[in-house]
């Protein structure tokens, strides 16, 4: 009988720990989603200053960009590109797009990739 009680206590303690872990994980995830942090604001500002002139505020293309046939950043064709390829395009340029490797840090380029990923929701 004593062993049964010990097993019961171990199971109960394990269940409590699991519930606490899951609860804490869900709590942290909800905070992160509710508060995207300064990187989101910084990447939006970088996008406005470096990209929006051609790609438009929403990524769909400005009048200037459309006249140069820039891609719609919200499109499936752009959204399916791997992050590394988008970062390489931003860094090295492509076609008429200038290179930004000398004017943006690597973390800014990766933040822009994340910003581009968020644009598909605005289409």
C-alpha positions in Angstrom: 0.0 0.0 0.0 2.9 2.4 0.8 4.3 1.9 -2.7 0.9 2.7 -4.3 0.8 5.9 -2.3 4.3 6.8 -3.4 3.4 6.2 -7.0 0.3 8.2 -6.6 2.3 11.1 -5.2 4.9 10.9 -8.0 2.1 10.9 -10.7 0.4 13.8 -9.0 3.6 15.8 -8.7 4.4 15.1 -12.4 1.0 16.2 -13.5 1.3 19.4 -11.5 4.7 20.1 -13.0 3.4 19.4 -16.5 0.4 21.7 -16.0 2.7 24.5 -14.7 5.1 24.1 -17.6 2.3 24.2 -20.2 0.6 27.2 -18.5 3.9 29.1 -18.3 4.7 28.3 -22.0 1.3 29.5 -23.1 1.6 32.6 -21.0 5.0 33.5 -22.5 3.7 32.9 -26.0 0.7 35.1 -25.5 3.0 37.9 -24.2 5.3 37.6 -27.2 2.4 37.7 -29.7 0.7 40.6 -28.0 3.9 42.7 -27.8 6.0 42.2 -30.9 8.6 44.5 -29.4 10.8 47.3 -30.8 12.2 45.1 -33.6 8.8 45.3 -35.3 8.7 49.1 -35.1 12.3 49.3 -36.2 11.8 47.0 -39.2 8.7 48.9 -40.2 10.7 52.2 -40.1 13.5 50.6 -42.1 11.0 49.4 -44.7 9.5 52.8 -45.0 12.8 54.5 -45.5 14.6 51.9 -47.7 11.9 49.9 -49.5 8.5 51.7 -49.6 9.6 54.1 -52.3 9.4 51.3 -54.8 7.5 48.5 -53.0 4.8 50.7 -51.5 3.8 50.9 -47.8 1.9 47.6 -48.0 4.4 45.8 -50.2 2.1 45.9 -53.3 4.3 48.4 -55.2 4.2 52.1 -55.5 3.5 53.9 -58.8 7.3 54.2 -59.3 7.8 50.6 -58.4 5.0 49.4 -60.7 6.5 51.3 -63.6 9.8 49.3 -62.9 7.9 46.0 -62.5 8.9 45.4 -58.9 7.4 42.3 -57.5 4.5 42.4 -55.1 6.1 41.4 -51.8 2.7 40.0 -50.7 2.5 37.6 -53.6 2.9 33.9 -53.3 6.0 34.0 -55.6 7.8 36.2 -53.1 6.4 34.7 -49.9 7.5 31.2 -50.9 11.2 32.3 -51.3 13.4 31.0 -48.5 14.5 33.6 -45.9 18.1 33.2 -46.9 17.2 34.1 -50.5 15.2 37.2 -49.5 18.1 38.3 -47.3 20.5 37.8 -50.2 18.4 39.9 -52.5 18.1 42.7 -50.0 21.9 42.5 -49.3 23.1 42.3 -52.9 20.3 43.8 -54.9 18.6 42.3 -57.9 17.8 43.7 -61.3 17.2 47.4 -60.7 17.1 47.0 -56.9 20.2 48.5 -55.2 22.3 46.6 -52.8 21.8 47.4 -49.1 24.7 45.5 -47.6 26.7 48.7 -47.0 23.8 50.6 -45.5 22.0 48.0 -43.4 23.4 45.7 -40.7 22.8 42.0 -41.0 20.2 42.1 -38.2 18.3 44.9 -40.0 18.2 42.8 -43.2 16.8 39.8 -41.3 14.2 42.1 -39.6 13.2 43.2 -43.1 12.8 39.6 -44.2 10.4 39.1 -41.2 8.6 42.3 -42.1 8.2 41.1 -45.7 6.7 37.8 -44.3 4.1 39.9 -42.4 3.0 41.7 -45.5 1.1 38.6 -46.9 -1.6 39.3 -44.3 -2.2 42.7 -45.8 -3.1 41.5 -49.3 
